[in-house]
Amino acid sequence: MRSSARCAVPALVLAFSLSGMLPGLSHAQAQAPARTLDPSEPGPAHRSERTAYRLSLWSTMAPIFLGVAFTPESGEGGASMMLASAGLLIGPAVGHFYGGDSGRALRGVGVRFGVAMASGLALSLLALDQMDGGGSDDFNRNAATLGAASFLALTYLVATDIGAARATARAHNERMLARHVAVRPHADPTGGYGLAFSARF
């Protein structure tokens, strides 16, 4: 069991690394008379996209690596597997908490937890069926299929949430920018009309 868990780690590393290449949202910019305002520009409430991504990535990968590394040879390391499970379920949400979107963070945790619980329940039902006289070959085949499907589903959900941490930080910065920039009609004393930009710092 330990060897299979270790074999899954390289696949997780590849999937989470590729998540950083997921397409992001474009930066919105607004211009003031004497200064160009950019949501990526540091400010009092600025959130770094890179930091958000790294927080989600390493909050996921570090517990998984530690959990797998410290699993006993017998495969009965309950505490280490709980640590790895916490990384999978909670880790990707850390960047979204940092980016100011706790709703997105909690939804991601809930979806991943639901998938994990549904997989565990289905596997338990398969085990009960096998104990009641079901064929061991059928049980092994069904359990392997369920395990592969659960692994792929969780990997996709985790990688997607990690990759979206950049967009969460960017959206936060754009909201902060919108609160400090206003555009209004302007009438010039000479009779001209136009738009006036005002910014608060």
MOMO-V685262 format. One record per residue. RES is the residue in three letters. SS is DSSP state (helix for helix, strand for strand, loop for the rest). NEAR is the number of other ideal C-beta (glycine too) atoms within 8 Angstrom. Layout:
RES:SS:NEAR  RES:SS:NEAR
This chain:
MET:loop:5  ARG:helix:10  SER:helix:6  SER:helix:7  ALA:helix:11  ARG:helix:8  CYS:helix:8  ALA:helix:9  VAL:helix:11  PRO:helix:7  ALA:helix:9  LEU:helix:12  VAL:helix:9  LEU:helix:8  ALA:helix:12  PHE:helix:14  SER:helix:7  LEU:helix:9  SER:helix:12  GLY:loop:11  MET:loop:5  LEU:loop:9  PRO:loop:2  GLY:loop:8  LEU:loop:6  SER:loop:4  HIS:loop:8  ALA:loop:7  GLN:strand:8  ALA:strand:9  GLN:strand:6  ALA:strand:11  PRO:loop:4  ALA:loop:3  ARG:strand:6  THR:strand:6  LEU:strand:13  ASP:strand:8  PRO:loop:12  SER:loop:7  GLU:loop:7  PRO:loop:3  GLY:loop:7  PRO:loop:3  ALA:loop:7  HIS:loop:9  ARG:loop:12  SER:loop:7  GLU:helix:12  ARG:helix:7  THR:helix:11  ALA:helix:17  TYR:helix:14  ARG:helix:9  LEU:helix:12  SER:helix:17  LEU:helix:13  TRP:helix:9  SER:helix:14  THR:helix:15  MET:helix:13  ALA:helix:10  PRO:helix:13  ILE:helix:14  PHE:helix:9  LEU:helix:11  GLY:helix:16  VAL:helix:13  ALA:helix:7  PHE:loop:9  THR:loop:11  PRO:loop:9  GLU:loop:4  SER:loop:5  GLY:loop:8  GLU:loop:5  GLY:loop:11  GLY:helix:6  ALA:helix:6  SER:helix:14  MET:helix:10  MET:helix:9  LEU:helix:12  ALA:helix:14  SER:helix:10  ALA:helix:10  GLY:helix:15  LEU:helix:13  LEU:helix:10  ILE:helix:10  GLY:helix:17  PRO:helix:16  ALA:helix:14  VAL:helix:12  GLY:helix:19  HIS:helix:18  PHE:helix:9  TYR:helix:12  GLY:loop:13  GLY:loop:8  ASP:loop:11  SER:helix:8  GLY:helix:6  ARG:helix:11  ALA:helix:12  LEU:helix:9  ARG:helix:8  GLY:helix:13  VAL:helix:11  GLY:helix:8  VAL:helix:9  ARG:helix:15  PHE:helix:9  GLY:helix:8  VAL:helix:12  ALA:helix:13  MET:helix:8  ALA:helix:8  SER:helix:12  GLY:helix:8  LEU:helix:8  ALA:helix:9  LEU:helix:11  SER:helix:8  LEU:helix:8  LEU:helix:12  ALA:helix:10  LEU:helix:8  ASP:helix:9  GLN:helix:11  MET:helix:7  ASP:loop:6  GLY:loop:3  GLY:loop:9  GLY:loop:6  SER:helix:7  ASP:helix:6  ASP:helix:9  PHE:helix:13  ASN:helix:8  ARG:helix:8  ASN:helix:9  ALA:helix:11  ALA:helix:8  THR:helix:8  LEU:helix:12  GLY:helix:10  ALA:helix:8  ALA:helix:9  SER:helix:11  PHE:helix:9  LEU:helix:8  ALA:helix:9  LEU:helix:12  THR:helix:11  TYR:helix:9  LEU:helix:13  VAL:helix:16  ALA:helix:12  THR:helix:10  ASP:helix:14  ILE:helix:16  GLY:helix:12  ALA:loop:11  ALA:helix:18  ARG:helix:13  ALA:helix:9  THR:helix:15  ALA:helix:17  ARG:helix:14  ALA:helix:11  HIS:helix:13  ASN:helix:14  GLU:helix:10  ARG:helix:8  MET:helix:12  LEU:helix:13  ALA:helix:7  ARG:helix:6  HIS:helix:9  VAL:strand:12  ALA:strand:6  VAL:strand:7  ARG:strand:7  PRO:strand:7  HIS:strand:8  ALA:strand:7  ASP:loop:8  PRO:loop:4  THR:loop:4  GLY:loop:5  GLY:loop:6  TYR:strand:6  GLY:strand:7  LEU:strand:7  ALA:strand:8  PHE:strand:11  SER:strand:8  ALA:strand:10  ARG:loop:4  PHE:loop:3
